[in-house]
Amino acid sequence: MDPTLCYRALKSRDARFDGRFFTCVKTTGIYCRPVCPARLPLFKNVVFVASAAAAQKAGFRPCLRCRPECAPGAPAWRGTGAVAARALKLIAEGALDDAGVDALAERTGLGARHLRRLIKAHAGASPVQIARARRILFAKRLIAETPLKLTDIAYASGFRSLRRFNAEMAAALGRAPRALRKDGPKTAPGAALILPLTYRPPYDWDGVLAFLRLRAVPGVEVVTDISYARHFALGAARGRFTITHDAARRSLIADIEIDKLEYLDRLVSRIRALFDLDADPEAIAAAFAADDLIAPRLAVAPGLRLVQSFDAFEAGLRAIAGQQVTVKGAITLLGRLAARCAGDAVPLVMPEPDAILAADLSGLGLTGARIVTLQTWARFARQPGVLDALRFDPDAAIAQLTGLPGFGPWTAQYLALRGLGDTDAFPAGDLGLRQNSGLEAKDLQARAEAWRPFRAYAAQALWRVTAITDVKTPARPKPAARVKIEEHVSL
């Protein structure tokens, strides 16, 4: 934290810095976002910290005006390294709600002591303090924005008892949770949950919708000109959500129905990842500023986002279905697969590993080899912690995935891009990437070396070209000799 630069950003109220740091005001005991509308404090009275957890660790309370709980998350690649960032993502998904740091360390493949050291260097607080801050801020947000009962909010935020909820909230906020309720919504209990999810502007909402619309699985997802909706399964929870855009609030608006509130915080984390809400569009644009293939695409579609699947297993299903078929053919196969695995259950959700293994997959239009690959993926993914482990070493993940029957380099890279959040994954053999770049796979792979560590964003920019009329795609040179290349589609 460079105090002079942070103070300059604070004076400008620049939204690009929102979530990058927090301002602790020593005279009031309050910490704020850089966009807080309150009167500017004197430089001598402020301390800047990297995270809300660090501010709360130092004894500061969250501001009631700018509401730190609504700040966008820190970009995944910022700070001391990808391992700490990915561990923080697991904490955001509730990894410490039911288990301790030792269990989290085992999931990351690190020693507990080393993990504590990494996270403290990255966020300025310990894993336990970060988890505690997450629960408190999420609960504060639910109190302010939803009609849920306080008991429901306690469990939805990851607290395991109402007594602990009341004690920790009072200690962190300086008042009882009930005191915050007076300014909360007056909607009748039982109404849908409406949560704004902030991002750093700009945001390419039209591009995100166009990408998702082309790949919407029948019966599971619905994409209109203004919204994305789907049914989901998350652990023991089932429900649906609809996402719309509110540019004035720099937010996507999530309309959520969920039958088990204790999974709500994990669902919100999944939605943020799906729509890449913690990305830093300024850093992405700067990385490609001098590239004549990617920069023009970012210029006409600012705020490009790396669209994810709902989870890693779904990304694997999409990758397998997209092997050697058109996008339309692949989503047709996925719709049939979802219906077959659901049986008589409605509404449809994307199948989980056990459902794939229990279902008869014949008669869906899948080849025998493709069925074997789906079953292999399901057996692999159902192993405890195996999908989490893939996040922490991208190179090892690609090697492990390509060792599975039916998984070639394209399948592994595509799964890493859309399921593991690997911002440097790049499926060079993808048909759409080759067509939109005008390059053959080998040449495209070589060209992509200059795009590290954001090759996945370059891929998204090239896929985005189908919705851009102001950018010309280079003509593909004719190959000197006929070479058989596997055709894959970006599903």
C-alpha positions as CSV (number, residue, x, y, z in Angstrom):
1,M,0.0,0.0,0.0
2,D,1.6,3.3,-1.2
3,P,-0.1,5.8,1.1
4,T,0.4,8.7,-1.3
5,L,-1.1,6.9,-4.3
6,C,-4.0,5.5,-2.2
7,Y,-4.8,9.0,-0.9
8,R,-4.7,10.4,-4.4
9,A,-7.2,7.7,-5.5
10,L,-9.3,8.4,-2.4
11,K,-9.5,12.1,-3.3
12,S,-10.6,11.3,-6.9
13,R,-13.3,8.8,-5.7
14,D,-12.2,6.7,-8.7
15,A,-14.3,3.5,-9.1
16,R,-11.4,1.7,-10.7
17,F,-9.8,1.5,-7.2
18,D,-12.9,0.2,-5.5
19,G,-12.0,-3.1,-3.7
20,R,-8.3,-2.7,-4.2
21,F,-7.8,-1.1,-0.8
22,F,-9.7,0.2,2.2
23,T,-9.2,3.4,4.1
24,C,-9.1,3.2,7.9
25,V,-9.9,6.6,9.5
26,K,-8.2,6.8,12.9
27,T,-10.3,9.6,14.3
28,T,-13.6,7.8,13.7
29,G,-12.6,4.1,14.0
30,I,-14.4,3.5,10.6
31,Y,-13.0,1.9,7.4
32,C,-14.3,2.9,4.0
33,R,-14.1,2.1,0.3
34,P,-12.2,4.5,-2.0
35,V,-15.6,5.7,-3.5
36,C,-17.1,6.7,-0.1
37,P,-19.1,9.9,-0.4
38,A,-18.2,11.0,3.2
39,R,-16.0,14.1,3.7
40,L,-12.3,13.5,2.8
41,P,-10.3,12.7,6.0
42,L,-6.9,14.3,6.5
43,F,-3.9,12.3,5.2
44,K,-2.4,12.1,8.7
45,N,-5.6,10.5,10.0
46,V,-5.8,7.5,7.6
47,V,-4.2,4.1,7.2
48,F,-4.6,2.1,4.0
49,V,-5.1,-1.7,4.1
50,A,-5.4,-4.4,1.5
51,S,-8.6,-6.0,2.7
52,A,-11.7,-5.6,4.8
53,A,-10.4,-8.4,7.0
54,A,-7.2,-6.4,7.7
55,A,-9.3,-3.4,8.6
56,Q,-11.4,-5.4,11.0
57,K,-8.4,-7.1,12.5
58,A,-7.1,-3.6,13.3
59,G,-10.3,-2.8,15.2
60,F,-12.1,-0.6,12.6
61,R,-15.8,-0.9,11.9
62,P,-17.3,-0.9,8.4
63,C,-18.8,2.4,7.1
64,L,-22.6,2.6,7.0
65,R,-22.5,5.0,4.0
66,C,-20.2,3.3,1.5
67,R,-20.8,-0.2,2.8
68,P,-17.5,-2.1,2.3
69,E,-19.5,-5.4,2.0
70,C,-20.6,-4.2,-1.4
71,A,-17.1,-3.6,-2.8
72,P,-16.0,-5.7,-5.8
73,G,-13.4,-8.4,-4.9
74,A,-9.7,-8.0,-5.6
75,P,-8.5,-9.3,-9.0
76,A,-7.4,-12.9,-8.8
77,W,-3.9,-12.2,-10.2
78,R,-3.1,-9.3,-7.9
79,G,-0.5,-9.6,-5.1
80,T,1.8,-12.3,-4.1
81,G,0.7,-15.1,-6.3
82,A,-2.0,-17.3,-7.7
83,V,-1.9,-19.9,-4.8
84,A,-2.9,-17.3,-2.2
85,A,-5.6,-15.9,-4.5
86,R,-7.1,-19.3,-5.1
87,A,-7.1,-20.1,-1.4
88,L,-8.9,-16.9,-0.8
89,K,-11.5,-17.9,-3.3
90,L,-12.1,-21.2,-1.4
91,I,-12.5,-19.2,1.8
92,A,-15.0,-17.0,0.0
93,E,-16.9,-20.2,-0.9
94,G,-17.1,-21.1,2.8
95,A,-14.1,-23.5,3.1
96,L,-13.5,-22.5,6.7
97,D,-17.2,-22.6,7.8
98,D,-17.1,-26.4,8.4
99,A,-13.4,-27.1,8.6
100,G,-10.1,-25.5,9.8
101,V,-7.0,-24.1,8.2
102,D,-5.3,-27.5,8.2
103,A,-8.1,-28.9,6.0
104,L,-7.9,-25.9,3.7
105,A,-4.1,-26.4,3.4
106,E,-4.6,-30.0,2.4
107,R,-7.0,-28.9,-0.4
108,T,-4.3,-26.5,-1.7
109,G,-1.4,-28.9,-1.4
110,L,0.5,-26.6,1.0
111,G,1.5,-26.8,4.6
112,A,-0.8,-25.0,7.0
113,R,1.9,-22.7,8.2
114,H,3.0,-21.8,4.7
115,L,-0.6,-21.1,3.7
116,R,-1.1,-18.8,6.6
117,R,2.0,-16.9,5.7
118,L,1.0,-16.5,2.1
119,I,-2.5,-15.3,2.8
120,K,-1.3,-12.8,5.4
121,A,1.2,-11.4,2.9
122,H,-1.5,-11.2,0.3
123,A,-4.5,-9.8,2.3
124,G,-3.0,-8.5,5.5
125,A,-4.9,-10.9,7.7
126,S,-5.0,-14.6,8.6
127,P,-7.3,-17.2,6.9
128,V,-9.5,-17.3,10.0
129,Q,-9.8,-13.5,10.2
130,I,-10.6,-13.3,6.5
131,A,-13.3,-16.0,6.9
132,R,-14.7,-14.1,9.9
133,A,-14.8,-10.8,8.0
134,R,-16.5,-12.5,5.1
135,R,-19.3,-13.9,7.3
136,I,-19.8,-10.5,9.0
137,L,-19.9,-8.4,5.9
138,F,-22.2,-10.9,4.1
139,A,-24.5,-10.9,7.0
140,K,-24.5,-7.1,7.2
141,R,-25.4,-7.0,3.5
142,L,-28.3,-9.5,3.9
143,I,-29.6,-7.4,6.9
144,A,-29.6,-4.3,4.8
145,E,-30.8,-5.7,1.5
146,T,-33.2,-8.6,2.2
147,P,-36.2,-9.3,4.3
148,L,-34.7,-12.5,5.7
149,K,-35.1,-13.2,9.4
150,L,-31.9,-12.7,11.5
151,T,-31.8,-16.4,12.3
152,D,-31.9,-17.2,8.6
153,I,-29.2,-14.6,7.9
154,A,-27.0,-16.1,10.6
155,Y,-27.0,-19.5,8.9
156,A,-26.9,-18.1,5.3
157,S,-23.7,-16.2,6.3
158,G,-21.9,-19.3,7.5
159,F,-22.4,-18.9,11.3
160,R,-23.3,-22.1,13.0
161,S,-25.3,-20.6,15.9
162,L,-27.4,-17.5,16.5
163,R,-25.4,-16.8,19.7
164,R,-22.1,-16.6,17.9
165,F,-23.7,-14.5,15.1
166,N,-25.0,-11.9,17.6
167,A,-21.7,-11.8,19.5
168,E,-19.4,-11.5,16.5
169,M,-21.6,-9.0,14.7
170,A,-21.9,-6.8,17.8
171,A,-18.1,-6.9,18.3
172,A,-17.3,-6.0,14.7
173,L,-20.0,-3.4,14.1
174,G,-20.3,-1.8,17.5
175,R,-24.1,-2.5,17.6
176,A,-26.4,-5.5,17.7
177,P,-27.6,-6.9,14.3
178,R,-31.2,-5.9,15.2
179,A,-30.1,-2.3,15.3
180,L,-29.2,-2.5,11.6
181,R,-32.5,-3.9,10.6
182,K,-34.4,-0.6,11.1
183,D,-33.1,0.6,7.8
184,G,-33.6,-2.7,6.0
185,P,-36.1,-3.5,3.3
186,K,-39.8,-3.6,4.1
187,T,-40.6,-6.4,1.7
188,A,-42.7,-9.2,3.1
189,P,-40.9,-12.4,4.2
190,G,-40.9,-15.1,1.5
191,A,-40.1,-12.7,-1.4
192,A,-37.2,-13.4,-3.7
193,L,-33.7,-12.3,-2.7
194,I,-32.4,-9.4,-4.8
195,L,-28.7,-8.7,-4.4
196,P,-26.6,-6.2,-6.4
197,L,-23.2,-7.6,-7.3
198,T,-20.7,-4.9,-8.0
199,Y,-17.9,-4.8,-10.6
200,R,-15.2,-2.5,-11.8
201,P,-16.4,-0.6,-14.9
202,P,-16.6,-1.0,-17.8
203,Y,-18.5,-4.2,-18.2
204,D,-19.2,-5.8,-21.6
205,W,-22.7,-7.0,-20.6
206,D,-23.9,-7.3,-24.2
207,G,-20.9,-9.5,-25.0
208,V,-21.4,-11.7,-22.0
209,L,-25.1,-12.2,-22.9
210,A,-24.2,-13.0,-26.5
211,F,-21.7,-15.6,-25.4
212,L,-24.1,-17.2,-23.0
213,R,-27.0,-17.1,-25.4
214,L,-25.2,-19.1,-28.0
215,R,-24.3,-21.7,-25.4
216,A,-27.5,-21.9,-23.3
217,V,-28.5,-25.5,-22.5
218,P,-32.1,-26.2,-23.3
219,G,-34.3,-26.7,-20.2
220,V,-31.5,-25.4,-17.8
221,E,-30.6,-21.9,-19.0
222,V,-32.6,-19.1,-20.6
223,V,-30.9,-16.0,-22.1
224,T,-32.9,-13.0,-23.3
225,D,-31.8,-9.6,-24.6
226,I,-31.5,-8.3,-21.1
227,S,-31.1,-11.3,-18.7
228,Y,-29.5,-14.7,-18.0
229,A,-31.4,-17.2,-15.9
230,R,-30.8,-20.8,-14.9
231,H,-31.7,-23.6,-12.4
232,F,-28.8,-24.9,-10.3
233,A,-27.7,-27.6,-7.9
234,L,-25.1,-26.7,-5.4
235,G,-24.3,-29.3,-2.8
236,A,-27.6,-30.1,-1.1
237,A,-29.2,-26.8,-2.3
238,R,-31.5,-26.4,-5.3
239,G,-32.9,-23.2,-6.8
240,R,-32.8,-20.7,-9.6
241,F,-31.3,-17.2,-10.3
242,T,-31.8,-14.5,-12.9
243,I,-29.2,-11.9,-13.6
244,T,-29.8,-8.4,-15.1
245,H,-27.5,-5.4,-15.5
246,D,-27.7,-2.0,-13.7
247,A,-25.0,0.1,-15.3
248,A,-25.8,3.1,-13.1
249,R,-25.0,1.1,-10.0
250,R,-22.1,-0.7,-11.6
251,S,-23.7,-3.9,-10.7
252,L,-25.3,-7.1,-11.9
253,I,-28.6,-7.7,-10.1
254,A,-29.1,-11.3,-8.9
255,D,-32.7,-12.4,-8.3
256,I,-32.2,-15.6,-6.3
257,E,-34.4,-18.4,-5.1
258,I,-32.7,-21.1,-3.0
259,D,-34.1,-23.8,-0.8
260,K,-31.2,-24.0,1.7
261,L,-30.0,-20.6,2.8
262,E,-26.7,-22.0,4.3
263,Y,-25.5,-22.3,0.7
264,L,-26.4,-18.7,-0.3
265,D,-22.9,-17.3,0.3
266,R,-21.4,-20.0,-1.9
267,L,-23.9,-19.4,-4.6
268,V,-23.1,-15.7,-4.7
269,S,-19.4,-16.6,-5.0
270,R,-20.2,-18.9,-7.9
271,I,-22.2,-16.2,-9.6
272,R,-19.4,-13.7,-9.2
273,A,-17.0,-16.2,-10.8
274,L,-19.4,-17.0,-13.6
275,F,-19.6,-13.4,-14.7
276,D,-16.0,-12.6,-13.8
277,L,-17.0,-9.7,-11.6
278,D,-13.7,-9.4,-9.8
279,A,-11.7,-8.7,-13.0
280,D,-9.7,-5.6,-13.6
281,P,-10.6,-4.4,-17.1
282,E,-8.0,-1.6,-17.0
283,A,-5.1,-4.1,-16.4
284,I,-6.5,-6.5,-19.1
285,A,-6.7,-3.6,-21.7
286,A,-3.2,-2.5,-20.8
287,A,-1.8,-6.0,-21.3
288,F,-3.0,-6.0,-24.9
289,A,-2.5,-2.3,-25.8
290,A,0.2,-2.9,-28.3
291,D,-1.2,-6.1,-29.9
292,D,-2.8,-5.5,-33.3
293,L,-5.0,-8.6,-33.1
294,I,-6.5,-8.3,-29.6
295,A,-6.4,-4.5,-28.8
296,P,-8.9,-3.5,-31.6
297,R,-11.4,-6.1,-30.2
298,L,-11.1,-4.7,-26.7
299,A,-11.4,-1.2,-27.9
300,V,-14.9,-1.8,-29.5
301,A,-16.0,-4.0,-26.6
302,P,-14.5,-2.5,-23.4
303,G,-14.9,-4.4,-20.2
304,L,-14.5,-7.8,-21.7
305,R,-15.0,-10.6,-19.2
306,L,-13.9,-14.2,-19.0
307,V,-17.2,-16.1,-18.9
308,Q,-17.1,-19.2,-16.6
309,S,-19.3,-22.2,-16.2
310,F,-21.3,-22.6,-13.0
311,D,-18.7,-25.1,-11.7
312,A,-15.7,-27.1,-12.9
313,F,-17.6,-30.3,-13.5
314,E,-20.1,-28.5,-15.8
315,A,-17.1,-27.0,-17.7
316,G,-15.9,-30.6,-18.2
317,L,-19.2,-31.7,-19.6
318,R,-19.3,-28.7,-21.9
319,A,-15.8,-29.4,-23.1
320,I,-16.5,-33.1,-23.8
321,A,-19.8,-32.3,-25.6
322,G,-17.9,-29.7,-27.7
323,Q,-15.5,-32.2,-29.2
324,Q,-15.8,-32.3,-33.0
325,V,-19.3,-30.9,-33.2
326,T,-20.9,-27.5,-33.8
327,V,-21.9,-25.4,-30.8
328,K,-25.6,-26.0,-31.6
329,G,-25.0,-29.7,-31.7
330,A,-23.1,-29.7,-28.5
331,I,-25.8,-27.8,-26.5
332,T,-28.5,-30.2,-28.0
333,L,-26.5,-33.1,-26.6
334,L,-26.1,-31.3,-23.2
335,G,-29.9,-30.7,-23.0
336,R,-30.6,-34.4,-23.7
337,L,-28.0,-35.4,-21.1
338,A,-29.6,-33.1,-18.5
339,A,-33.0,-34.5,-19.2
340,R,-31.8,-38.2,-19.1
341,C,-30.0,-37.7,-15.8
342,A,-32.9,-35.9,-14.2
343,G,-35.4,-38.6,-14.9
344,D,-38.8,-37.3,-13.8
345,A,-37.3,-34.5,-11.7
346,V,-38.1,-30.9,-12.7
347,P,-36.8,-28.3,-13.3
348,L,-33.7,-29.5,-15.1
349,V,-30.2,-28.8,-13.7
350,M,-26.8,-29.7,-15.1
351,P,-26.1,-33.3,-14.0
352,E,-23.6,-34.0,-11.2
353,P,-21.1,-36.9,-11.3
354,D,-23.2,-39.5,-9.5
355,A,-26.1,-38.8,-11.9
356,I,-23.9,-39.3,-14.9
357,L,-22.6,-42.6,-13.6
358,A,-26.1,-43.8,-12.7
359,A,-27.8,-42.9,-16.0
360,D,-28.1,-44.9,-19.2
361,L,-26.5,-42.7,-21.8
362,S,-27.4,-44.7,-24.9
363,G,-29.7,-43.2,-27.5
364,L,-28.7,-39.6,-26.9
365,G,-26.6,-39.2,-30.0
366,L,-23.3,-39.8,-28.1
367,T,-20.7,-42.1,-29.5
368,G,-19.5,-45.0,-27.4
369,A,-16.2,-43.3,-26.9
370,R,-17.8,-40.0,-25.8
371,I,-19.9,-41.9,-23.3
372,V,-16.8,-43.5,-21.9
373,T,-15.2,-40.1,-21.6
374,L,-18.2,-38.6,-19.8
375,Q,-18.1,-41.5,-17.3
376,T,-14.4,-41.2,-16.8
377,W,-14.8,-37.5,-16.1
378,A,-17.6,-38.2,-13.6
379,R,-15.5,-40.8,-11.8
380,F,-12.5,-38.5,-11.6
381,A,-14.6,-35.5,-10.5
382,R,-16.4,-37.3,-7.7
383,Q,-13.2,-37.9,-5.8
384,P,-13.1,-35.7,-2.7
385,G,-11.2,-32.5,-3.2
386,V,-9.8,-33.4,-6.7
387,L,-11.4,-30.4,-8.5
388,D,-10.1,-28.0,-5.9
389,A,-6.6,-29.4,-6.3
390,L,-6.7,-28.7,-10.0
391,R,-7.0,-24.9,-9.3
392,F,-3.7,-24.6,-7.5
393,D,-1.2,-25.8,-10.1
394,P,-2.4,-25.0,-13.7
395,D,0.5,-26.9,-15.4
396,A,-0.1,-30.0,-13.3
397,A,-3.8,-29.7,-13.9
398,I,-3.4,-29.7,-17.7
399,A,-1.0,-32.7,-17.4
400,Q,-3.4,-34.6,-15.2
401,L,-6.4,-33.9,-17.3
402,T,-4.7,-34.9,-20.6
403,G,-3.9,-38.2,-18.9
404,L,-7.6,-39.0,-18.8
405,P,-9.1,-41.1,-21.7
406,G,-10.7,-38.8,-24.2
407,F,-9.0,-35.6,-22.9
408,G,-6.7,-34.0,-25.4
409,P,-5.0,-30.6,-25.1
410,W,-8.0,-28.7,-26.3
411,T,-10.4,-30.3,-23.8
412,A,-8.0,-29.8,-20.9
413,Q,-7.3,-26.2,-21.8
414,Y,-10.9,-25.3,-22.3
415,L,-11.9,-26.9,-19.0
416,A,-9.2,-24.9,-17.3
417,L,-10.4,-21.7,-18.9
418,R,-14.1,-22.1,-18.2
419,G,-14.0,-24.3,-15.1
420,L,-10.9,-23.6,-13.1
421,G,-10.6,-19.8,-13.7
422,D,-7.2,-20.1,-15.2
423,T,-6.6,-16.7,-16.8
424,D,-3.7,-18.1,-18.8
425,A,-5.4,-21.2,-20.3
426,F,-5.6,-21.1,-24.1
427,P,-7.2,-23.9,-26.3
428,A,-5.3,-23.1,-29.5
429,G,-6.9,-25.9,-31.4
430,D,-10.4,-24.3,-31.0
431,L,-12.1,-23.9,-34.4
432,G,-13.6,-20.5,-33.5
433,L,-10.2,-19.1,-32.3
434,R,-8.5,-20.2,-35.5
435,Q,-11.3,-18.8,-37.7
436,N,-11.4,-15.5,-35.9
437,S,-7.7,-15.0,-35.7
438,G,-6.9,-16.1,-39.3
439,L,-4.2,-18.4,-37.9
440,E,-3.6,-22.1,-37.9
441,A,-3.3,-23.8,-34.5
442,K,0.5,-23.9,-34.4
443,D,0.8,-20.3,-35.4
444,L,-1.9,-19.2,-33.0
445,Q,-0.2,-21.1,-30.2
446,A,3.1,-19.3,-30.9
447,R,1.4,-15.9,-31.2
448,A,-0.3,-16.5,-27.8
449,E,3.0,-16.6,-26.0
450,A,3.0,-12.8,-26.0
451,W,-0.4,-12.8,-24.3
452,R,0.7,-14.4,-21.1
453,P,-0.5,-14.4,-18.3
454,F,-3.9,-13.3,-19.8
455,R,-4.2,-15.7,-22.7
456,A,-7.7,-16.7,-21.6
457,Y,-8.9,-13.1,-22.1
458,A,-7.4,-13.1,-25.6
459,A,-9.4,-16.2,-26.3
460,Q,-12.5,-14.6,-25.0
461,A,-11.8,-11.5,-27.2
462,L,-11.4,-13.7,-30.3
463,W,-14.7,-15.5,-29.5
464,R,-16.3,-12.2,-29.0
465,V,-15.5,-11.2,-32.6
466,T,-18.8,-12.7,-33.8
467,A,-20.7,-9.9,-32.2
468,I,-18.3,-7.1,-33.4
469,T,-18.8,-5.6,-36.8
470,D,-16.1,-2.9,-36.6
471,V,-13.2,-5.3,-36.5
472,K,-12.0,-7.3,-39.5
473,T,-10.8,-10.8,-39.1
474,P,-7.6,-11.5,-40.9
475,A,-7.8,-13.9,-43.9
476,R,-6.5,-17.3,-43.0
477,P,-3.5,-18.3,-45.1
478,K,-3.7,-21.5,-47.1
479,P,-1.7,-24.3,-45.5
480,A,1.3,-25.5,-47.5
481,A,0.1,-29.1,-47.1
482,R,-3.0,-30.9,-46.0
483,V,-2.8,-31.5,-42.2
484,K,-5.5,-33.2,-40.2
485,I,-6.6,-30.9,-37.4
486,E,-9.2,-31.8,-34.7
487,E,-12.2,-29.5,-34.9
488,H,-13.4,-28.3,-31.6
489,V,-15.9,-25.7,-30.7
490,S,-16.0,-23.3,-27.8
491,L,-19.0,-24.3,-25.7
